[in-house]
């Protein structure tokens, strides 16, 4: 039969488009060897990969917030007051943060394991190697509730490498957190110390200004008191001078009277008539008292004494007291005490409070430098993996079996269709 006739015959008897499932099943049964071979080939290839291919080992670790006793060295009332959860939050941030890989690749062994060609490639490889599962609260930066477990997973081609990298990650994250927290605490204390010193200096300067003002006020008061005393002294001296001049004039009048009467020596004025046999009587009880009866000798001597007096102070009753007051004003013990003061601390409660606060800050600063504290509690230490986590052999073989079976059925259907077409064409 020519090719043209075959084509005409095929066109006059087209293939039935409906699929006969029984025929398909018979075809698969006939091609069972093909299906079996395809399935076994895929399973064998998968088996070679699962048992002889590169393996991946995983080291795990888990963390919880530190206990209160692990952070007690960092608690200083009114200076540094922090709890374990805040430290733990900072630890989880560093554990999952971008700075950790940069610190890790400084380790030559890790860098050699990851990539020798460059730091950036090593960091990228290390980032893909490690996996941190944070608690939901940590992701929201709200470390509250009970679910605070943080997990770390590290994968490597060798079990020893996975363990070493995991241990290094934990040590580096803890070290970074401790150093960062310690630096932050010290910086905070230094800022408080600066404020304390500034307040102390301002208060000390204010006290010095008040003392200077007080000294000025005391000197002004002393000067006013001195001027008042001097004015009183001058008034008393003037009064005494006037009194002396008045007495001189009276004595001069008495002297003239005694001279007229011829009285040279003191006499009793009541016996004057008897001794002088004069009818002139002077009543000493009337008018101003007169001392003519003292006689011219005494009166002239007293007048001469009063005229020659250069200083009336001894004859002023209040003068000694005024001079004592004036002398006392030359030394003001309060002013001398203030000027002799070299330190305001013993005299100011506020300054002593600031000094106590500064002492507490300095003690806290030293204790923070020496503090032993933990930022996380390692619940599960990383252990040396005993078996690889990848590839998962049973899963690989099962997937390979299904894929091989599907491939075998596909090949069998193609072979069956090709045989049927060839049979029809050969007629």
C-alpha positions in Angstrom: 0.0 0.0 0.0 1.4 3.4 -1.0 1.9 6.2 1.5 -0.9 8.2 -0.1 -3.4 5.4 0.4 -2.3 5.0 4.0 -2.9 8.7 4.6 -6.3 8.5 2.9 -7.2 5.5 5.0 -6.1 7.3 8.2 -8.2 10.3 7.3 -11.2 8.2 6.5 -10.8 6.3 9.9 -9.7 9.0 12.4 -8.4 8.0 15.8 -11.0 7.9 18.5 -10.3 10.8 20.9 -11.8 9.0 23.9 -9.2 7.3 26.2 -9.8 3.7 27.1 -8.6 3.3 30.7 -8.5 -0.5 30.4 -6.2 -0.1 27.4 -4.0 2.4 29.3 -3.7 -0.1 32.3 -2.8 -2.9 29.9 -0.2 -0.7 28.4 1.3 0.2 31.8 1.3 -3.5 32.7 3.1 -4.3 29.5 5.6 -1.6 30.2 6.1 -2.5 33.9 9.7 -3.3 33.3 10.3 0.2 31.9 8.5 1.8 34.9 10.6 -0.3 37.3 13.9 0.5 35.6 13.1 4.3 35.6 12.0 4.2 39.2 15.1 2.3 40.3 17.4 4.6 38.3 15.9 7.7 40.1 16.0 6.0 43.5 19.6 4.9 42.9 20.7 8.4 42.0 18.9 9.8 45.0 20.5 7.1 47.1 24.0 8.1 45.9 23.2 11.7 46.8 21.7 10.8 50.2 24.5 8.5 51.3 27.5 9.7 49.4 26.8 13.4 48.8 27.9 16.4 50.9 26.4 16.3 54.4 25.2 19.2 56.6 25.6 19.1 60.4 23.6 21.4 62.8 24.5 22.6 66.2 21.7 24.0 68.4 21.6 26.3 71.5 18.8 28.0 73.4 18.7 30.9 75.8 16.5 32.5 78.4 16.8 35.8 80.4 19.4 35.7 83.2 18.5 35.1 86.8 18.3 38.1 89.2 21.4 36.8 91.1 23.3 37.1 87.8 22.7 40.8 87.4 22.8 41.9 91.1 26.2 43.5 90.6 24.7 46.1 88.2 22.0 47.3 90.5 22.9 50.6 92.2 19.9 52.6 93.5 19.5 56.0 91.9 22.5 55.3 89.7 22.1 52.1 87.6 18.9 50.1 88.1 18.3 47.4 85.5 16.7 43.9 85.4 17.7 40.7 83.6 15.1 41.1 80.8 16.6 44.4 79.6 20.0 42.8 79.4 18.4 39.8 77.6 16.7 42.0 75.1 20.1 43.6 74.3 21.6 40.2 73.9 18.9 39.0 71.5 19.4 42.2 69.4 23.1 41.5 69.1 22.6 37.8 68.5 20.4 38.6 65.5 21.9 41.9 64.5 24.1 42.8 61.6 27.2 43.5 63.6 27.8 40.0 64.9 29.0 38.5 61.5 31.6 41.3 61.2 33.0 40.4 64.6 32.9 36.6 63.8 34.9 36.8 60.6 37.7 38.3 62.5 38.3 34.8 63.7 40.7 33.2 61.2 39.3 29.7 61.6 35.7 30.9 60.9 36.8 33.0 58.0 38.7 30.0 56.6 35.7 27.8 57.0 33.3 30.3 55.4 35.3 31.7 52.5 38.9 32.6 51.9 38.4 35.0 49.1 37.1 38.0 51.0 35.4 39.4 54.1 32.2 40.2 52.4 31.7 36.7 51.0 32.6 35.3 54.3 30.0 37.4 56.1 27.4 36.5 53.5 28.2 32.8 53.9 28.1 33.1 57.7 24.8 34.9 57.7 23.3 32.1 55.7 24.8 29.5 58.0 23.3 30.8 61.2 19.6 31.0 62.1 18.2 32.8 65.2 14.7 32.1 66.2 13.6 35.0 68.5 10.6 34.8 70.8 7.6 36.9 69.5 8.0 39.3 72.4 11.6 39.8 71.4 10.7 40.5 67.8 8.3 43.1 69.0 10.9 44.3 71.5 8.4 43.6 74.3 10.1 41.1 76.5 7.0 40.1 78.5 5.1 36.9 79.0 6.4 33.4 79.3 7.6 32.6 75.8 11.1 34.1 76.0 13.1 31.2 74.6 15.6 32.2 71.9 17.1 29.4 69.7 20.3 29.4 67.7 21.0 27.0 64.9 24.3 26.7 63.0 24.9 24.6 60.0 28.2 23.4 58.6 29.7 20.7 56.4 31.5 19.2 59.4 30.2 18.5 62.9 33.3 20.1 64.5 32.9 23.3 62.4 29.2 23.6 63.4 30.0 23.2 67.1 33.0 25.7 66.9 30.9 28.3 65.0 28.0 28.0 67.4 30.3 28.3 70.5 32.0 31.3 68.9 28.7 33.0 68.1 27.5 32.6 71.7 30.7 33.9 73.1 30.9 36.8 70.7 27.3 37.8 71.2 27.7 37.7 75.0 30.9 39.7 74.9 29.5 42.3 72.5 26.5 42.7 74.8 28.5 43.0 78.0 30.9 45.5 76.5 28.1 47.6 75.0 26.1 47.6 78.2 29.2 48.3 80.4 30.1 51.2 78.1 26.6 52.5 78.2 26.4 52.3 82.0 29.8 54.0 82.3 28.8 56.7 79.9 25.5 57.3 81.8 27.5 57.5 85.1 30.0 59.9 83.5 27.2 62.2 82.4 25.7 62.2 85.9 29.1 63.0 87.3 29.5 65.9 85.0 26.0 67.2 86.0 26.9 66.7 89.7 30.2 68.5 89.4 28.6 71.4 87.5 25.8 71.7 90.2 28.5 71.6 92.9 30.5 74.3 91.3 27.5 76.5 90.7 26.3 76.1 94.2 29.7 76.7 95.7 30.1 79.8 93.6 26.6 81.0 94.7 27.6 80.4 98.4 30.8 82.4 97.8 28.9 85.2 96.3 26.5 85.2 99.2 29.4 85.3 101.7 31.0 88.2 99.8 27.7 90.0 99.9 27.4 89.3 103.7 31.0 90.5 104.3 30.1 93.7 102.4 26.9 94.1 104.4 28.7 93.5 107.7 31.4 96.1 106.8 28.7 98.6 105.8 26.9 98.0 109.1 30.2 98.3 111.1 30.9 101.5 109.2 27.5 102.9 110.0 27.9 101.9 113.7 31.3 103.6 113.8 29.9 106.8 112.2 27.1 106.8 114.8 29.6 106.4 117.7 31.9 109.0 116.3 29.0 111.4 115.9 28.0 110.7 119.5 31.6 111.3 120.7 31.8 114.5 118.7 28.5 115.7 120.2 29.6 114.8 123.7 32.9 116.6 123.2 31.2 119.6 121.8 28.8 119.6 124.7 31.7 119.2 127.2 33.6 122.0 125.5 30.6 124.3 125.7 30.0 123.3 129.4 33.7 124.0 130.1 33.5 127.4 128.5 30.3 128.1 130.4 32.0 127.1 133.7 35.0 129.3 132.9 32.7 132.3 132.4 30.9 131.5 135.7 34.1 131.1 137.5 35.4 134.4 136.1 32.2 136.1 137.4 32.7 134.4 140.8 36.4 135.5 140.8 35.4 139.1 140.2 32.8 138.9 142.9 35.3 137.4 145.3 37.9 140.0 144.4 35.3 142.7 145.1 34.5 141.2 148.4 38.1 140.7 149.3 37.8 137.0 149.6 41.1 135.4 149.0 40.7 132.0 150.7 37.6 129.8 151.1 35.1 130.9 153.7 31.6 129.9 154.9 29.2 132.2 153.1 26.8 132.2 156.1 29.5 133.5 158.4 30.6 136.2 155.9 28.8 139.0 157.9 30.4 138.1 161.1 33.9 137.8 159.7 33.8 140.9 157.5 31.5 143.0 159.7 29.7 143.9 156.5 26.1 144.6 156.1 26.1 143.1 152.6 24.6 139.6 152.5 24.5 137.3 149.4 22.0 134.6 149.5 23.5 131.5 147.8 20.2 129.7 147.8 18.7 132.2 145.3 19.4 132.2 141.6 22.4 130.5 140.1 24.8 129.0 142.7 28.0 131.0 143.0 31.4 130.0 144.3 32.8 133.4 145.2 33.3 132.1 148.7 36.0 129.8 147.4 38.3 132.8 147.2 40.2 134.3 144.4 43.2 131.9 144.8 41.2 128.8 144.1 39.0 130.4 141.5 41.9 131.7 139.6 43.6 128.3 139.7 40.5 126.5 138.5 39.9 129.0 135.7 43.5 128.6 134.6 43.1 124.8 134.7 39.9 124.8 132.6 41.5 127.2 130.0 44.6 125.0 129.7 42.6 121.7 129.3 43.3 120.1 125.9 41.2 117.0 126.2 37.7 116.9 127.7 37.3 113.1 127.2 38.2 112.1 130.8 35.4 114.4 132.0 32.7 112.8 129.8 30.9 110.0 131.7 29.8 108.1 128.5 33.1 108.4 126.7 34.8 105.2 128.0 31.8 103.1 126.9 31.7 104.7 123.5 35.4 104.2 123.0 35.1 100.6 123.9 32.3 100.2 121.4 34.4 101.9 118.8 37.4 99.7 119.6 35.2 96.6 119.3 34.2 97.6 115.8 37.8 97.4 114.6 37.6 93.6 114.7 34.5 91.8 113.3 34.9 88.1 114.2 32.1 87.2 111.7 34.0 88.8 108.9 37.3 87.3 109.9 35.6 83.8 110.1 34.1 84.2 106.6 37.4 85.4 105.1 39.3 82.6 106.7 36.9 80.0 105.3 38.6 77.9 102.6 35.9 75.3 102.1 32.1 75.7 102.1 31.4 72.0 102.5 31.1 71.9 106.3 28.6 74.8 106.2 26.3 73.6 103.4 24.0 70.6 103.6 23.3 70.9 99.8 27.0 70.7 99.1 27.4 67.7 101.3 24.5 66.0 99.6 26.1 66.6 96.2 29.5 65.2 97.5 27.7 62.1 98.8 26.0 61.7 95.4 29.3 62.1 93.6 30.9 59.5 95.9 28.1 57.1 95.1 28.5 57.7 91.4 32.3 57.1 91.6 31.8 53.9 93.6 29.1 52.7 91.1 31.5 53.5 88.2 34.2 51.4 89.7 31.8 48.5 90.5 30.4 48.6 87.0 34.0 48.2 85.7 34.5 45.2 88.0 31.0 43.8 87.8 30.4 40.2 87.0 27.0 39.8 85.3 25.3 37.7 82.7 23.1 38.8 79.8 21.5 35.5 79.1 21.1 32.1 80.6 22.2 29.3 78.2 19.5 26.7 78.6 21.0 24.3 76.0 24.7 24.3 75.3 25.7 23.5 71.7 26.8 19.9 71.4 28.8 18.1 68.8 26.3 16.8 66.2 26.2 13.0 66.0 24.5 12.8 62.6 23.8 15.1 59.8 20.5 16.9 59.4 20.9 17.2 55.6 20.2 15.4 53.4 17.3 13.7 55.1 17.7 10.2 53.6 14.3 8.7 54.0 12.7 11.9 52.6 15.1 12.0 49.7 14.4 8.3 48.9 10.7 8.6 49.2 10.6 11.7 47.0 12.9 9.9 44.5 10.6 6.8 44.5 7.6 9.0 43.7 9.4 11.0 41.1 10.9 7.8 39.5 7.4 6.2 39.4 6.0 9.3 37.7 8.9 9.3 35.3 8.5 5.6 34.5 4.7 5.9 33.9 5.3 8.9 31.6 7.9 6.9 29.6 5.7 3.9 29.5 2.8 5.9 28.1 5.0 7.4 25.5 6.3 4.0 24.5 2.8 2.5 24.4 1.5 5.4 22.2 4.4 5.0 19.9 3.7 1.2 19.5 0.0 1.8 18.8 0.8 4.3 16.1 3.3 2.1 14.5 0.8 -0.8 14.5 -1.9 1.3 12.8 0.5 2.5 10.2 1.5 -1.0 9.3 -2.0 -1.9 8.9 
